[in-house]
Amino acid sequence: MKTQRIWGSLDPFHESGPILGRKVANVGFLNGLLAIDPFDEYHFFLSGSGAKNSLSTFFQKAYPSIFKQNRITIKDRRDLPEEIAKREYFCFHQSDCINYPAHLARIRNQYAQNIFPITGTTHSLSYSNYSSYFLNYLWKGTTPRDCIVTTSTTGIRVVEKYFEHLREGLGLTEATHPSPQIRKIPLGIDPGQLVPPDEHLKAQSKRNLSIDGADERVNILVFGRIAHYSKMDILPLLRALQRLFASGIGRDKVRVLIGGWRSNEDDFPETLAQLARNMGLEMMIVGRPSEEKKLDLYRSADIFVSISDNPQETFGLTILEAGASGLPVVASDYDGYKDLVVDNETGILIETIGPETTPDIDMIAPLCFDNHYHLLMAQQTAVETPKLAAALEKLIANPQLRTEMGAAGAKRVRKTFNWTSVAKQHVALWEELNTVPVDAEALRDVLHPVQVRLGETFSHYYTETLTPETTVMTGNTGMAIYKGREFPLIYKGVDRYLNEEVVRKMAFFARKPIQVSELNEKLKSIAGEMSTQDAQFHILWSLKHDILEKVC
């Protein structure tokens, strides 16, 4: 008699409500898994009738054949012990690695006929309470068949650092408190209508956006959450364009298109629009675009820019969407973007610089809203403005290069980052994990620390970290501030950490190349009780906003 292969989960994967990257990725994975359909049955254990009814409706509409064959089972989560005891499961997979893995393992270890693998995928990794979630893995019930699936190479190192910091803080060793395996499998997309447009389709999409179809401006698209405290600060892009205008590129040569989610209470988009008007840049902001409007934005664009500076962003689905649409991608050399853009082939990666440690933020983060400390982290993550400007200038001037990079990106996305390929990688992982010998030796219970060292955990995202030997000098914006033609724009929430007068003095001190160690001392001399961390914050913030630039 054939042994059934049964896949289980405590998550619905399909969720209603506002569109978020995590939700899009989860339903994409589910669709990819069911497209290859490698299991005999799929069991979902959910909490609450609303979630169960919603998932049942989804399957009846999207997968009626599988549903009518009774291969989809949706049960109450309280049924877990009984169901696990009476049948063999091939694996359980969670849509997020922080949701219930240790609690599920406890039930598995007590009731299961077989020690099936438990896996979960990473999404955002930067929330201050995540140490406590990862601490749950460091217990005697974790086995070598359990695995955290990270979506990027940098994500692997983040998870490793979480376990390292927990063991260090609690006096544990890897031998006595091993963690699950950590593997990388990327997210994917279903390209659908996201294809390189022909001239007719591109012209029609422009008209849909009220742009002349024959307009020859180079359209630079930014798509994502329009929030400087969340995914990325867009202001450095404007600073880079200011550099291009100052170098002779006409303001009538480019247009910036910004699309994505925005909060009704956030006035940042209006601030961006006003800055664009002040510098003579044509800008269009499309908040909360429909799927049709989103397609128009991708089809109307010539260059895609995503300068992520926030540890909350870990992968970058929009980069895949832009690649599928045949757009060359200019992205920050940061987080999961490092895996998604092949530098000088599918786009251009722009170097970043940030802090190695952030002890002051680490201490306050558990007491604040996540957007507060994410903003402070992001405002110390500088995407190098001169190199961003150079990359844009290169692509603006070379339509053929844009076409070649866009074509290479479209080919790579379709081959590597489609959900069918991603689902097959998961199946291969589950099959491998089932063959790993299980070490059932118990590990003692431990307490866990609550503090996440954000700077150290994410320091490898940057191209390099700021050191005392780093040499800087006044940038274009800094010279304008020094001469009274510009002013520092300091966001609410950052103003308590920045002294505007110190920023102005910094522009004066760095008129000639100066090492960070010497600049630190000069800043302390004029700012009284300023700490090295405070001075570093001022320097990194100034690098981010083109007040300073790094001397290579």
Residue pairs with C-beta under 8 A, 6 or more apart in sequence:
3 88
4 40
4 41
4 87
4 88
5 38
5 39
5 40
5 41
5 90
6 39
6 40
6 41
6 42
6 43
6 87
6 88
6 89
6 90
7 33
7 39
7 41
7 42
7 43
7 89
7 90
7 91
7 92
7 93
8 42
8 43
8 44
8 45
8 89
8 91
8 92
8 93
9 42
9 43
9 44
9 45
9 92
9 93
9 94
9 95
10 44
10 45
10 46
10 77
10 80
10 92
10 94
10 99
10 100
10 104
11 26
11 44
11 46
11 94
11 95
11 96
11 99
12 44
12 46
12 51
12 54
12 55
13 26
13 27
13 29
13 30
13 95
14 26
14 27
14 30
14 54
14 55
14 58
15 23
15 26
15 27
15 54
16 54
17 23
18 261
19 261
21 123
21 315
21 317
22 95
22 96
22 123
22 124
24 317
25 123
25 187
25 315
25 317
26 95
28 187
28 188
28 189
28 190
28 419
29 95
29 121
29 187
29 188
29 419
29 422
29 423
29 426
31 62
31 190
31 419
32 188
32 190
32 418
32 419
32 420
32 422
32 423
33 423
33 426
34 42
34 63
34 66
35 419
35 420
35 423
36 420
36 423
36 424
36 427
37 66
38 423
38 427
39 90
40 71
41 71
41 72
41 73
42 66
42 71
42 72
42 73
43 73
43 74
43 75
43 83
43 89
44 52
44 55
44 72
44 73
44 74
44 75
45 75
45 76
45 77
45 79
45 80
45 83
46 52
46 55
46 74
46 75
46 76
46 77
47 76
47 77
52 74
52 76
55 74
56 74
59 66
59 67
59 72
60 67
63 72
66 72
75 83
80 104
80 107
81 107
81 110
81 111
84 107
84 108
84 111
84 112
85 111
85 112
85 113
87 113
88 112
88 113
88 114
88 116
89 112
89 114
89 116
90 116
90 430
90 434
91 116
91 117
91 118
91 119
91 430
91 433
91 434
92 104
92 108
92 116
92 117
92 118
92 119
93 118
93 119
93 120
93 121
93 426
93 430
94 100
94 101
94 104
94 118
94 119
94 120
94 121
95 120
95 121
96 120
96 121
96 122
96 123
97 120
97 121
97 122
97 148
97 149
98 120
98 130
98 133
98 134
99 120
101 118
101 120
101 136
101 137
101 146
101 180
102 136
102 137
102 139
102 141
102 142
103 136
104 118
105 118
105 141
105 142
105 143
105 146
106 141
108 115
108 116
108 118
109 115
109 141
115 143
115 145
115 438
115 440
116 145
116 434
117 145
117 146
117 147
117 430
117 433
117 434
118 145
118 146
118 147
119 146
119 147
119 148
119 149
119 426
119 429
119 430
119 433
120 148
120 149
121 149
121 150
121 151
121 185
122 148
122 149
122 150
122 151
122 155
122 158
122 159
122 314
123 151
123 314
123 315
124 312
124 313
124 314
125 155
125 158
125 159
125 162
125 311
125 314
126 310
126 311
126 312
126 314
126 370
126 374
126 377
126 454
126 457
126 458
127 312
127 370
128 365
128 366
128 368
128 370
128 373
128 451
128 452
128 454
129 366
129 450
130 162
130 452
131 162
131 165
131 166
131 448
131 449
131 450
131 451
131 452
132 448
132 450
134 159
134 162
134 163
134 166
135 166
135 446
135 448
135 449
137 146
137 148
137 163
137 179
137 180
138 163
138 166
138 167
138 172
138 177
138 179
138 443
138 446
138 448
139 443
139 445
139 446
140 441
140 442
140 443
140 444
140 445
142 178
142 179
142 180
142 443
143 438
143 439
143 440
144 178
144 180
144 181
144 436
144 437
144 438
144 439
145 433
145 434
145 436
145 438
146 180
146 181
146 433
147 180
147 181
147 182
147 183
147 429
147 433
148 159
148 179
148 180
148 181
148 182
148 183
149 183
149 184
149 185
149 426
149 429
150 156
150 158
150 159
150 182
150 183
150 184
150 185
151 184
151 185
151 186
151 187
151 314
151 315
151 336
152 184
152 186
152 314
152 315
152 335
152 336
152 338
152 339
153 184
153 336
153 338
153 339
154 314
154 335
154 336
154 338
154 339
154 460
154 461
155 184
155 314
155 315
155 335
155 336
156 182
156 183
156 184
157 460
158 314
158 457
158 458
159 182
160 182
161 456
161 457
162 452
162 457
163 179
165 449
165 452
165 453
165 456
165 457
166 172
166 448
166 449
167 173
167 174
167 177
169 448
169 449
169 451
170 446
170 447
170 448
170 449
172 446
176 443
176 444
177 443
177 446
178 443
181 433
183 429
185 422
185 425
185 426
185 429
186 315
186 339
186 416
186 417
186 422
187 315
187 317
187 320
187 417
187 422
188 320
188 417
188 418
188 419
188 421
188 422
189 317
189 320
189 321
189 324
189 413
189 417
189 418
189 419
190 418
190 419
191 324
191 413
191 414
191 418
193 295
194 295
194 298
194 321
194 324
194 325
195 324
195 325
195 326
195 410
196 325
196 326
196 406
196 407
196 410
197 205
197 299
197 325
197 326
201 299
202 299
202 300
203 213
203 214
204 213
205 295
205 296
205 297
205 299
205 300
206 212
206 213
206 215
206 296
206 300
207 213
208 292
208 293
208 296
209 257
209 284
209 286
209 293
209 296
209 297
209 300
211 219
211 255
211 284
211 300
217 252
217 253
217 254
217 255
217 282
218 253
218 254
218 255
218 302
218 303
218 395
218 396
219 254
219 255
219 256
219 257
219 300
219 301
219 302
219 303
220 237
220 254
220 255
220 256
220 257
220 301
220 302
220 303
220 304
220 305
220 392
221 256
221 257
221 258
221 259
221 297
221 298
221 300
221 301
221 303
221 304
221 305
221 322
221 327
222 234
222 237
222 256
222 257
222 258
222 259
222 260
222 304
222 305
222 306
223 258
223 259
223 260
223 294
223 297
223 298
223 304
223 306
223 318
223 321
223 322
224 231
224 232
224 260
224 261
224 306
224 318
225 231
225 260
225 261
225 262
226 234
226 258
226 260
226 261
226 262
226 266
226 268
226 269
226 272
226 285
226 287
227 261
227 262
227 263
227 266
227 268
227 371
228 234
228 235
228 268
228 375
228 378
228 491
229 310
229 371
229 372
229 374
229 375
229 378
229 491
229 493
230 310
230 312
230 371
230 374
231 308
231 310
231 312
231 313
232 306
232 307
232 308
232 309
232 310
232 313
232 332
232 378
233 307
233 309
233 378
233 379
233 544
234 258
234 272
234 307
235 272
235 275
235 489
235 545
236 307
236 382
236 383
236 385
236 388
236 544
236 545
236 546
237 256
237 305
237 307
237 388
238 256
238 272
238 275
238 276
238 279
238 281
239 385
239 476
239 477
239 545
239 546
240 385
240 388
240 389
240 392
240 546
241 254
241 256
241 279
241 281
241 389
241 392
242 279
242 476
242 477
242 546
243 385
243 386
243 389
243 476
243 546
244 254
244 389
244 392
244 393
244 396
245 251
245 279
245 280
245 281
246 476
247 393
249 393
249 396
251 279
251 280
251 281
251 282
253 396
254 281
254 282
254 396
255 281
255 282
255 283
255 284
256 276
256 281
256 282
256 283
256 284
257 283
257 284
257 286
257 297
257 300
257 301
258 269
258 272
258 283
258 284
258 285
258 286
259 285
259 286
259 287
259 289
259 293
259 294
259 297
260 286
260 287
260 288
260 289
261 287
261 288
262 269
262 287
262 288
269 285
269 287
271 489
272 283
272 285
273 283
273 285
275 489
276 282
276 283
277 283
286 293
286 297
289 297
298 304
298 321
298 322
298 325
298 327
299 325
301 322
301 325
301 327
302 327
302 395
302 399
302 402
303 327
303 328
303 330
303 392
303 395
303 396
303 402
304 318
304 319
304 322
304 325
304 327
304 328
304 329
304 330
304 347
305 329
305 330
305 331
305 392
306 316
306 318
306 319
306 322
306 329
306 330
306 331
306 332
306 337
307 330
307 331
307 332
307 350
307 383
307 388
308 316
308 331
308 332
308 334
308 335
308 337
309 332
309 334
309 352
309 378
309 381
309 382
309 383
309 544
310 374
310 377
310 378
310 381
311 335
311 374
311 377
311 378
311 454
311 457
311 458
311 461
312 370
312 374
313 335
313 336
314 335
314 336
315 335
315 336
315 340
316 331
316 335
316 336
316 337
316 340
319 329
319 331
319 337
319 340
319 341
320 340
320 413
320 417
322 329
322 409
323 329
323 340
323 346
323 347
323 406
323 409
323 410
323 412
323 413
323 417
324 409
324 410
324 413
324 414
325 406
325 410
326 403
326 406
326 407
326 409
326 410
327 402
327 406
327 409
328 346
328 347
328 348
328 395
328 401
328 402
328 405
328 406
328 409
329 340
329 341
329 346
329 347
329 348
329 405
329 409
330 347
330 348
330 350
330 388
330 391
330 392
330 395
331 337
331 340
331 341
331 347
331 348
331 349
331 350
332 349
332 350
332 352
332 383
333 343
333 349
333 350
333 351
333 352
333 462
333 463
334 352
334 381
334 383
334 461
334 462
335 458
335 461
337 349
338 349
340 417
341 347
341 348
341 349
342 408
342 412
343 349
345 405
345 408
346 405
346 408
346 409
346 412
347 405
347 409
348 391
348 394
348 395
350 383
350 384
350 387
350 388
350 391
351 383
351 384
351 387
351 463
351 464
352 381
352 382
352 383
352 384
352 461
352 462
352 463
353 381
353 382
353 384
353 462
353 463
353 464
353 465
353 466
353 470
353 540
353 543
353 550
354 377
354 380
354 381
354 382
354 455
354 458
354 459
354 461
354 462
354 465
354 466
354 540
355 380
355 455
355 459
355 465
355 466
355 536
355 537
355 540
356 455
356 456
356 459
356 465
356 466
357 453
357 455
357 456
357 459
358 376
358 377
358 380
358 453
358 454
358 455
358 456
358 533
359 453
359 455
359 533
360 533
361 373
361 376
361 377
361 454
361 455
362 451
362 452
362 453
362 454
362 455
363 451
364 373
365 373
365 451
365 452
365 454
366 450
366 451
366 452
372 493
373 454
375 491
375 493
375 494
376 493
376 494
376 497
377 454
377 455
377 458
379 491
379 494
379 537
379 540
379 541
379 544
380 536
380 537
380 540
380 541
380 544
381 461
381 462
381 540
381 544
382 540
382 541
382 543
382 544
383 544
384 543
384 549
384 550
385 475
385 477
385 544
385 545
385 546
385 549
386 475
386 546
386 549
394 401
395 401
395 402
395 405
415 421
459 465
466 516
466 536
466 539
466 540
467 516
468 515
468 516
468 517
468 520
469 515
469 516
469 517
470 515
470 516
470 550
471 513
471 514
471 515
471 516
471 550
471 551
472 510
472 513
472 514
472 516
472 519
472 539
472 543
472 548
472 549
472 550
472 551
473 510
473 511
473 512
473 513
473 514
473 548
473 549
473 551
474 482
474 507
474 508
474 510
474 511
474 547
474 548
474 549
475 546
475 547
475 548
475 549
476 546
477 486
477 545
477 546
477 547
478 506
478 507
478 510
478 542
478 546
478 547
478 548
478 549
479 507
480 486
481 487
481 488
481 503
481 504
481 507
481 547
482 504
482 507
482 508
482 511
488 498
488 500
488 503
488 504
488 545
488 547
489 545
490 498
490 500
494 541
497 534
497 537
498 537
498 538
498 541
499 527
499 530
499 538
501 526
502 523
502 526
502 527
502 530
502 538
503 538
503 541
503 542
503 547
505 522
505 523
505 526
506 519
506 523
506 538
506 539
506 542
506 547
506 548
507 542
507 547
507 548
509 519
509 522
509 523
510 519
510 548
513 551
516 536
516 539
519 535
519 539
520 532
520 535
520 536
520 539
523 530
523 535
523 538
523 539
524 530
524 535
527 534
527 535
539 548
541 547
542 548
543 549
543 550
